[in-house]
Amino acid sequence: MSKQTFLHGALILVAAGLVTRLLGFINRIVVARVMGAEGVGLYMMALPTLILAITITQFGLPVAISKRVSEAEATGNEKKIKSILIVSLSITGSLSIIFTGALFILAPVIASYFLTDPRALFPLLVVTPIIPIIAVASVIRGYFQGRQNMKPQALSQVIEQVVRIGGVLVLTKLLYPYGVEYAAAGAMAAVVLGEFVSLIYMLRQFNLQKSFKLRKTWKKHVGKGRQTFQELMAIALPTTGSRFIGSLTYFFEPILVAQSLAIAGFAAAESTKLYGELTGYVLPLLFLPTFLTHALSTALVPSISEAAAIGKKETIQYRIMQSIRLSLASGGVITVVFMIFPAVILMTVYGTSQAAFMLQFMAPFFLLHYIQTPLQATLQALDLAQPAMWNTLIGSIIKFIVLVSLSSRPEFGIHGVAIAMVVGVVVVTLLHLGVLIKHKVMTLPLDMFTRFALVVGITGYVGFTMKQYLLHESRPIPQLLWMGFILTLLYLALLFLFKLLRKDEWKLIPWKKIFHKK
């Protein structure tokens, strides 16, 4: 099985992440234009319930599998790797059956009484089969990540998005005449189809690349897998606690939004539309740069785990700083563009500029979100998942307090929800940094943050000047494209000038292996 270095593996995931983000963005555009804000709202209201069920089913095992497989491979213990896989599949398989049935039974109650919109029932019912699919896929992905072979996961992500877009194009248009709730259900069915095809590919690659058989020794490893189970749970329990809090927050968010906006005097249909604009239009744009942060986080866990096992503290600190630096660099220029051209971007992409203020307001704060994921992965790799869980809980509580306090007031409305999201991001990220500093894993990179602020400031000043003197309403799209191109070139030049991107790092990447087959 091929194994990649940290940057090599991260680069493979970055490339796949870039493709899947763009494809996913196309998918969002298709969904938004076919179903409108109300249909997107129904789709997004059902999604948190699904995420919660998946989080419980996975039980934090993907990170635990990645860490334990990486440690077992370092000692050449194939028997241990087999045991990890069998125990993990047994856990996720059992939990997926339970929660698939539970979600199917409780869907009418969740739609009518929690989401306050009975039409959300159809998307909830259609998407329930995805739980066992993702449960098995997460174990296989954790196995490949632990062996630092990122190619199968990368290709599976691309396959999933391609199938999903095709399904969305067909199913939403086919079902929309029957009602917006059926169109939303069609969009969810496309998600299930994409994940299913992706899983088939992952299983095929697993069967081709594994050097052992699972079927013959399944009962033996399950019966004697207590030690493996305990080792996995030592990582999985605090990890799943953190993710459970995040998913529970995501689950309750549309419920609190609907109830708070109702108190503020908004009708159910209007609340759904406003929530759809925020979560279906603004957030997908803000999440675009996270393809790099997720790639770095995935590659960080086995890399830092290996370094910690052999006591290489300098390597750990270097990897953390490297991931922060690259994560910030990935989000800087797009943040500037969102702040300068919010209305033009929203009108071009979605055909509406209603959420322009929220995009402009939230963009700079989401720079902290871009470094939050690598920090979370670092905490998990260093057995500091429990403090990460408490950080997530504190951030969620503060976020909900702000959300209810502001969005229930007519003068804030949906803008109160946006403010609450920003507060949650800032609090959790700062708390993660505080834990790493407290445990002397790293020091606060003030010099790095200062240099990055200068890069963003210079790029932003040039961008605002260009908008003021060169942007004309008659031809906004062509002008936006070439202005964005110029700002990107300027931004990249400044990144190298201020040493936020380094030439020596890219020289370590085996480019021939990436672009040429042996």
C-alpha positions as CSV (number, residue, x, y, z in Angstrom):
1,M,0.0,0.0,0.0
2,S,1.4,3.4,-1.0
3,K,2.1,5.8,1.9
4,Q,2.5,9.6,1.6
5,T,4.3,12.2,3.7
6,F,2.4,14.8,5.6
7,L,2.5,17.5,2.8
8,H,2.1,14.9,0.0
9,G,-1.0,13.4,1.7
10,A,-2.4,16.8,2.5
11,L,-1.9,18.0,-1.0
12,I,-3.8,15.0,-2.4
13,L,-6.7,15.8,-0.1
14,V,-6.5,19.5,-0.9
15,A,-6.8,18.8,-4.6
16,A,-9.7,16.5,-4.0
17,G,-11.2,18.9,-1.6
18,L,-10.9,21.8,-4.1
19,V,-12.7,19.7,-6.7
20,T,-15.4,18.5,-4.3
21,R,-16.0,22.0,-2.9
22,L,-16.5,23.4,-6.4
23,L,-18.7,20.5,-7.3
24,G,-20.6,20.9,-4.0
25,F,-20.9,24.6,-4.7
26,I,-22.4,23.8,-8.1
27,N,-24.8,21.4,-6.3
28,R,-25.8,24.3,-3.9
29,I,-26.5,26.6,-6.9
30,V,-28.6,23.9,-8.6
31,V,-30.6,23.3,-5.4
32,A,-31.1,27.0,-4.7
33,R,-32.1,27.9,-8.2
34,V,-34.5,24.9,-8.6
35,M,-36.1,25.0,-5.1
36,G,-35.6,28.6,-4.0
37,A,-34.9,29.8,-0.5
38,E,-37.9,28.0,1.0
39,G,-36.9,24.6,-0.5
40,V,-33.3,25.2,0.7
41,G,-34.6,26.0,4.1
42,L,-36.5,22.6,4.3
43,Y,-33.3,20.9,3.1
44,M,-31.2,22.6,5.7
45,M,-33.7,22.1,8.5
46,A,-33.6,18.3,8.0
47,L,-29.8,18.1,7.6
48,P,-28.8,18.8,11.3
49,T,-30.9,15.8,12.4
50,L,-29.1,13.6,10.0
51,I,-25.7,14.9,11.2
52,L,-26.6,14.2,14.8
53,A,-27.6,10.6,14.0
54,I,-24.4,10.0,12.0
55,T,-22.2,11.5,14.8
56,I,-23.7,9.1,17.3
57,T,-23.3,6.2,14.9
58,Q,-19.6,6.9,14.2
59,F,-19.0,7.3,17.9
60,G,-15.8,9.2,17.2
61,L,-14.2,6.2,15.7
62,P,-12.7,7.7,12.5
63,V,-10.1,9.7,14.5
64,A,-9.5,6.8,16.8
65,I,-9.0,4.3,13.9
66,S,-6.6,6.7,12.2
67,K,-4.5,7.1,15.3
68,R,-4.4,3.4,16.4
69,V,-3.8,2.1,12.8
70,S,-0.9,4.6,12.4
71,E,0.6,3.4,15.7
72,A,0.1,-0.3,14.8
73,E,1.7,0.2,11.3
74,A,4.7,1.8,12.9
75,T,5.4,-1.5,14.7
76,G,4.3,-3.7,11.7
77,N,1.5,-5.2,13.7
78,E,-1.0,-6.3,11.0
79,K,-2.9,-8.5,13.4
80,K,-3.6,-5.4,15.5
81,I,-4.9,-3.5,12.4
82,K,-7.2,-6.3,11.6
83,S,-8.6,-6.3,15.1
84,I,-9.1,-2.5,15.0
85,L,-11.1,-2.8,11.8
86,I,-13.3,-5.7,13.0
87,V,-14.1,-4.1,16.3
88,S,-14.9,-0.7,14.7
89,L,-17.1,-2.2,12.0
90,S,-19.0,-4.2,14.7
91,I,-19.6,-1.0,16.7
92,T,-20.7,1.3,13.9
93,G,-22.7,-1.4,12.2
94,S,-24.8,-2.1,15.4
95,L,-25.3,1.6,16.1
96,S,-26.3,2.4,12.5
97,I,-29.1,-0.1,12.6
98,I,-30.4,1.3,15.9
99,F,-30.4,4.9,14.8
100,T,-31.7,4.3,11.3
101,G,-34.8,2.8,12.8
102,A,-35.1,5.4,15.5
103,L,-34.8,8.3,13.0
104,F,-37.4,6.7,10.7
105,I,-39.9,6.3,13.6
106,L,-39.3,9.8,15.2
107,A,-39.2,11.7,11.9
108,P,-42.8,12.8,12.1
109,V,-42.4,14.1,15.6
110,I,-39.2,16.0,14.8
111,A,-40.6,17.6,11.7
112,S,-43.9,18.7,13.3
113,Y,-43.0,19.7,16.8
114,F,-39.3,20.6,16.7
115,L,-38.7,22.0,13.3
116,T,-42.2,23.5,13.3
117,D,-42.7,22.7,9.6
118,P,-44.4,19.3,8.8
119,R,-43.0,19.5,5.2
120,A,-39.5,18.6,6.6
121,L,-40.8,15.0,7.1
122,F,-40.2,14.0,3.5
123,P,-36.4,14.9,3.5
124,L,-36.0,13.3,6.9
125,L,-37.5,10.0,5.8
126,V,-35.6,9.8,2.5
127,V,-32.2,10.5,4.0
128,T,-32.3,7.8,6.8
129,P,-30.7,5.0,4.7
130,I,-27.5,7.1,4.5
131,I,-26.6,6.3,8.2
132,P,-25.4,2.7,7.7
133,I,-23.6,3.7,4.5
134,I,-21.6,6.5,6.1
135,A,-21.0,4.3,9.2
136,V,-19.1,1.7,7.1
137,A,-17.4,4.3,4.9
138,S,-16.0,6.2,8.0
139,V,-14.3,3.0,9.2
140,I,-12.7,2.4,5.8
141,R,-11.6,6.0,5.6
142,G,-10.1,5.9,9.0
143,Y,-8.1,2.8,8.0
144,F,-6.7,4.5,4.9
145,Q,-5.9,7.7,6.9
146,G,-4.0,5.7,9.5
147,R,-1.9,4.2,6.9
148,Q,-1.3,7.7,5.4
149,N,-2.7,6.7,2.1
150,M,-5.1,9.5,1.1
151,K,-5.8,8.7,-2.5
152,P,-8.8,6.3,-2.0
153,Q,-10.5,8.9,0.3
154,A,-9.7,11.7,-2.1
155,L,-11.2,10.0,-5.2
156,S,-14.2,8.7,-3.3
157,Q,-15.1,12.4,-2.4
158,V,-15.0,13.4,-6.0
159,I,-17.1,10.4,-7.0
160,E,-19.7,11.2,-4.3
161,Q,-20.1,14.8,-5.5
162,V,-20.4,13.9,-9.2
163,V,-23.1,11.4,-8.5
164,R,-24.9,13.8,-6.1
165,I,-25.0,16.6,-8.6
166,G,-26.4,14.3,-11.3
167,G,-29.0,13.0,-8.9
168,V,-29.9,16.6,-7.8
169,L,-30.4,17.7,-11.4
170,V,-32.7,14.9,-12.2
171,L,-34.6,14.4,-8.9
172,T,-35.3,18.0,-7.9
173,K,-36.6,18.9,-11.3
174,L,-38.6,15.7,-11.5
175,L,-40.3,16.1,-8.1
176,Y,-40.6,19.9,-7.8
177,P,-44.0,20.0,-9.6
178,Y,-45.4,17.9,-6.7
179,G,-44.3,20.5,-4.1
180,V,-41.2,22.0,-2.6
181,E,-41.1,19.4,0.1
182,Y,-40.8,16.6,-2.5
183,A,-38.0,18.5,-4.3
184,A,-36.2,18.8,-1.0
185,A,-36.6,15.0,-0.5
186,G,-35.2,14.5,-4.0
187,A,-32.1,16.5,-3.1
188,M,-31.7,14.3,0.0
189,A,-32.1,11.2,-2.1
190,A,-29.2,12.4,-4.3
191,V,-27.1,12.7,-1.2
192,V,-27.8,9.1,-0.3
193,L,-27.0,7.9,-3.8
194,G,-23.7,9.8,-3.9
195,E,-22.6,8.3,-0.6
196,F,-23.6,4.8,-1.7
197,V,-21.6,4.9,-4.9
198,S,-18.6,6.4,-3.0
199,L,-18.8,3.5,-0.5
200,I,-18.7,0.9,-3.3
201,Y,-15.5,2.5,-4.6
202,M,-13.9,2.6,-1.1
203,L,-14.7,-1.1,-0.5
204,R,-13.3,-2.0,-3.9
205,Q,-10.0,-0.2,-3.1
206,F,-9.9,-1.8,0.4
207,N,-10.3,-5.3,-1.0
208,L,-7.5,-4.6,-3.6
209,Q,-5.0,-3.1,-1.1
210,K,-5.4,-5.0,2.2
211,S,-3.0,-7.8,2.9
212,F,-5.3,-9.8,5.2
213,K,-8.7,-11.5,5.3
214,L,-11.5,-10.4,7.6
215,R,-14.2,-13.0,7.2
216,K,-12.4,-16.1,8.5
217,T,-11.3,-14.5,11.8
218,W,-14.2,-12.1,12.4
219,K,-15.7,-14.0,15.4
220,K,-12.3,-14.5,17.0
221,H,-11.4,-10.8,16.9
222,V,-14.8,-9.7,18.1
223,G,-14.6,-12.2,21.0
224,K,-11.1,-11.2,22.0
225,G,-11.3,-7.5,21.1
226,R,-11.8,-6.1,24.6
227,Q,-8.3,-4.5,24.7
228,T,-8.7,-3.1,21.2
229,F,-12.2,-1.8,22.2
230,Q,-10.8,0.0,25.2
231,E,-7.9,1.5,23.2
232,L,-10.3,2.8,20.7
233,M,-12.8,4.2,23.3
234,A,-10.0,6.0,25.1
235,I,-9.8,8.3,22.0
236,A,-13.3,7.9,20.6
237,L,-15.3,8.8,23.8
238,P,-14.0,12.3,24.3
239,T,-13.9,12.8,20.5
240,T,-17.5,11.8,20.0
241,G,-18.4,13.9,23.0
242,S,-17.1,17.0,21.3
243,R,-18.7,16.0,18.0
244,F,-21.9,15.1,19.7
245,I,-22.1,18.6,21.3
246,G,-21.4,20.1,17.9
247,S,-24.1,18.0,16.2
248,L,-26.5,18.5,19.0
249,T,-26.0,22.3,18.6
250,Y,-26.5,21.9,14.9
251,F,-29.7,19.9,15.6
252,F,-31.2,22.4,18.0
253,E,-30.1,25.5,16.0
254,P,-33.0,25.5,13.4
255,I,-35.4,24.7,16.2
256,L,-34.3,27.7,18.3
257,V,-34.1,29.9,15.2
258,A,-37.7,29.0,14.2
259,Q,-39.0,29.6,17.8
260,S,-37.0,32.8,18.3
261,L,-38.1,34.3,15.0
262,A,-41.7,33.3,15.8
263,I,-41.4,35.3,19.0
264,A,-40.0,38.2,17.0
265,G,-43.1,38.1,14.8
266,F,-42.0,36.2,11.7
267,A,-44.3,33.6,10.1
268,A,-43.1,30.0,9.8
269,A,-42.6,30.3,6.0
270,E,-40.7,33.6,6.4
271,S,-38.5,32.1,9.1
272,T,-37.7,29.1,6.9
273,K,-36.8,31.4,4.0
274,L,-34.5,33.6,6.2
275,Y,-32.8,30.6,7.6
276,G,-32.4,29.2,4.1
277,E,-30.7,32.4,3.0
278,L,-28.2,32.2,5.9
279,T,-27.4,28.5,5.9
280,G,-28.0,27.8,2.2
281,Y,-26.5,30.9,0.6
282,V,-24.0,32.5,3.1
283,L,-22.5,29.6,4.9
284,P,-21.6,27.5,1.8
285,L,-19.6,30.5,0.6
286,L,-17.8,31.0,3.9
287,F,-17.1,27.2,4.1
288,L,-15.4,27.2,0.6
289,P,-11.8,27.5,1.9
290,T,-12.2,24.7,4.4
291,F,-11.2,22.1,1.8
292,L,-7.6,22.9,2.8
293,T,-8.2,23.0,6.5
294,H,-10.0,19.6,6.5
295,A,-7.2,18.1,4.4
296,L,-4.6,19.4,6.8
297,S,-6.6,18.1,9.8
298,T,-6.9,14.6,8.3
299,A,-3.2,14.4,7.6
300,L,-2.3,15.9,11.0
301,V,-3.7,13.2,13.2
302,P,-1.4,10.3,12.1
303,S,1.5,12.7,11.6
304,I,1.3,14.2,15.1
305,S,0.4,10.9,16.7
306,E,3.6,9.4,15.2
307,A,5.7,12.3,16.4
308,A,4.2,12.2,19.9
309,A,4.9,8.5,20.2
310,I,8.6,9.0,19.6
311,G,8.9,12.2,21.5
312,K,9.5,14.7,18.7
313,K,8.2,17.9,20.3
314,E,9.8,20.2,17.7
315,T,8.0,18.3,14.9
316,I,4.7,18.6,16.7
317,Q,5.1,22.4,17.1
318,Y,6.2,22.8,13.5
319,R,3.2,20.8,12.2
320,I,0.8,22.9,14.2
321,M,2.3,26.2,13.1
322,Q,2.4,25.0,9.5
323,S,-1.2,24.0,9.5
324,I,-2.3,27.3,11.0
325,R,-0.2,29.3,8.5
326,L,-1.6,27.3,5.5
327,S,-5.2,27.5,6.8
328,L,-5.0,31.2,7.2
329,A,-3.4,31.6,3.8
330,S,-6.2,29.6,2.2
331,G,-8.9,31.8,3.5
332,G,-7.5,35.3,3.3
333,V,-8.1,36.3,-0.3
334,I,-11.6,34.9,-0.4
335,T,-12.4,36.8,2.8
336,V,-11.3,40.0,1.2
337,V,-13.5,39.3,-1.9
338,F,-16.5,38.5,0.3
339,M,-16.1,41.8,2.2
340,I,-15.7,43.9,-0.9
341,F,-18.2,42.3,-3.3
342,P,-20.9,40.6,-1.2
343,A,-23.9,41.7,-3.2
344,V,-22.3,41.0,-6.6
345,I,-21.3,37.5,-5.6
346,L,-24.7,36.6,-4.1
347,M,-26.5,38.0,-7.1
348,T,-24.2,36.2,-9.6
349,V,-24.4,32.8,-7.8
350,Y,-27.9,32.7,-6.4
351,G,-29.8,35.4,-8.2
352,T,-30.4,37.4,-5.0
353,S,-28.5,39.8,-2.8
354,Q,-30.7,39.6,0.2
355,A,-28.0,38.1,2.5
356,A,-25.2,40.5,1.4
357,F,-24.8,42.2,4.8
358,M,-24.6,38.8,6.6
359,L,-21.9,37.6,4.2
360,Q,-19.9,40.8,4.6
361,F,-20.2,40.8,8.4
362,M,-19.4,37.1,9.0
363,A,-16.5,36.7,6.5
364,P,-13.6,38.2,8.6
365,F,-14.6,36.2,11.7
366,F,-14.6,33.0,9.8
367,L,-10.8,33.3,9.4
368,L,-10.7,31.9,13.0
369,H,-13.0,29.0,11.9
370,Y,-10.4,28.1,9.2
371,I,-7.7,27.4,11.9
372,Q,-10.2,25.8,14.3
373,T,-10.3,22.4,12.5
374,P,-6.5,21.8,12.6
375,L,-6.4,22.9,16.2
376,Q,-9.2,20.4,17.0
377,A,-7.3,17.6,15.2
378,T,-4.1,18.5,17.1
379,L,-5.9,18.2,20.4
380,Q,-7.3,14.8,19.5
381,A,-3.9,13.5,18.3
382,L,-2.3,14.6,21.6
383,D,-4.9,12.9,23.8
384,L,-6.4,16.3,24.7
385,A,-9.8,15.5,23.2
386,Q,-11.5,16.0,26.6
387,P,-10.5,19.7,26.9
388,A,-11.6,20.1,23.2
389,M,-15.0,18.7,24.1
390,W,-15.4,21.2,27.0
391,N,-14.4,24.1,24.6
392,T,-17.1,23.0,22.2
393,L,-19.7,22.8,24.9
394,I,-18.8,26.3,26.3
395,G,-18.9,27.8,22.8
396,S,-22.3,26.2,22.0
397,I,-23.8,27.4,25.3
398,I,-22.6,31.0,24.6
399,K,-23.8,30.8,21.0
400,F,-27.3,29.7,22.0
401,I,-27.6,32.4,24.6
402,V,-26.6,35.0,22.1
403,L,-28.9,33.5,19.5
404,V,-32.0,33.4,21.6
405,S,-31.3,36.9,23.1
406,L,-30.9,38.6,19.8
407,S,-32.9,36.7,17.2
408,S,-36.1,36.9,19.3
409,R,-35.9,40.7,19.0
410,P,-37.5,42.2,15.8
411,E,-34.7,44.7,15.2
412,F,-32.2,41.8,14.9
413,G,-34.1,38.8,13.6
414,I,-32.0,36.6,11.4
415,H,-29.0,38.9,11.9
416,G,-29.0,37.8,15.5
417,V,-28.4,34.3,14.3
418,A,-25.5,35.4,12.2
419,I,-24.0,37.2,15.2
420,A,-24.4,34.1,17.4
421,M,-22.6,31.9,14.9
422,V,-19.7,34.3,14.8
423,V,-19.5,34.4,18.6
424,G,-19.5,30.6,18.7
425,V,-16.6,30.4,16.2
426,V,-14.5,33.0,18.0
427,V,-15.0,31.5,21.5
428,V,-14.2,27.9,20.5
429,T,-11.1,28.8,18.5
430,L,-9.6,31.0,21.2
431,L,-10.3,28.2,23.8
432,H,-8.5,25.6,21.6
433,L,-5.5,27.9,21.3
434,G,-5.6,28.4,25.1
435,V,-5.4,24.7,25.8
436,L,-2.4,24.1,23.5
437,I,-0.6,27.1,25.0
438,K,-1.5,25.9,28.6
439,H,0.0,22.5,27.9
440,K,3.1,24.1,26.4
441,V,2.5,22.5,23.0
442,M,2.9,25.8,21.3
443,T,3.2,29.5,21.9
444,L,0.8,32.2,20.6
445,P,2.0,33.0,17.1
446,L,1.6,36.8,17.3
447,D,4.3,37.4,14.7
448,M,2.5,35.1,12.2
449,F,-0.9,36.7,12.9
450,T,0.6,40.2,12.5
451,R,2.1,39.3,9.1
452,F,-1.1,37.8,8.0
453,A,-3.1,40.9,9.0
454,L,-0.7,43.0,7.0
455,V,-1.2,40.8,3.9
456,V,-5.0,40.9,4.2
457,G,-5.0,44.6,4.9
458,I,-2.9,45.5,1.9
459,T,-5.0,43.2,-0.4
460,G,-8.2,44.6,1.0
461,Y,-7.1,48.2,0.5
462,V,-6.2,47.5,-3.1
463,G,-9.5,45.7,-3.6
464,F,-11.7,48.6,-2.2
465,T,-9.8,51.0,-4.3
466,M,-10.4,48.9,-7.5
467,K,-14.1,48.6,-6.6
468,Q,-14.5,52.4,-6.1
469,Y,-12.9,53.4,-9.4
470,L,-13.2,50.5,-11.7
471,L,-16.4,48.5,-11.0
472,H,-19.4,49.4,-13.1
473,E,-22.9,48.0,-12.5
474,S,-23.4,47.4,-16.3
475,R,-20.8,44.6,-16.4
476,P,-20.2,43.3,-12.8
477,I,-19.4,39.7,-13.5
478,P,-16.5,40.1,-16.0
479,Q,-15.0,42.9,-13.9
480,L,-15.4,40.8,-10.7
481,L,-13.5,37.9,-12.3
482,W,-10.5,40.0,-13.4
483,M,-10.4,42.0,-10.2
484,G,-10.5,38.7,-8.3
485,F,-7.6,37.4,-10.5
486,I,-5.5,40.5,-9.8
487,L,-6.2,40.4,-6.1
488,T,-5.3,36.7,-6.0
489,L,-1.9,37.3,-7.7
490,L,-1.2,40.2,-5.3
491,Y,-2.2,38.1,-2.3
492,L,0.0,35.2,-3.3
493,A,3.0,37.5,-3.9
494,L,2.5,39.0,-0.4
495,L,2.2,35.6,1.2
496,F,5.6,34.6,-0.2
497,L,7.0,38.1,0.7
498,F,5.9,37.8,4.3
499,K,7.0,34.1,4.4
500,L,3.5,32.8,5.1
501,L,4.1,30.5,2.1
502,R,7.6,29.0,1.8
503,K,9.4,27.6,-1.3
504,D,11.3,25.0,0.7
505,E,8.1,23.2,1.8
506,W,7.0,22.7,-1.8
507,K,10.4,21.3,-2.8
508,L,9.8,18.4,-0.3
509,I,6.6,17.3,-2.2
510,P,7.2,14.4,-4.7
511,W,5.6,16.1,-7.6
512,K,6.6,13.3,-10.0
513,K,4.7,10.8,-8.0
514,I,1.6,13.0,-8.1
515,F,1.6,13.7,-11.8
516,H,3.3,10.6,-13.2
517,K,2.6,6.9,-12.6
518,K,5.5,4.6,-12.1
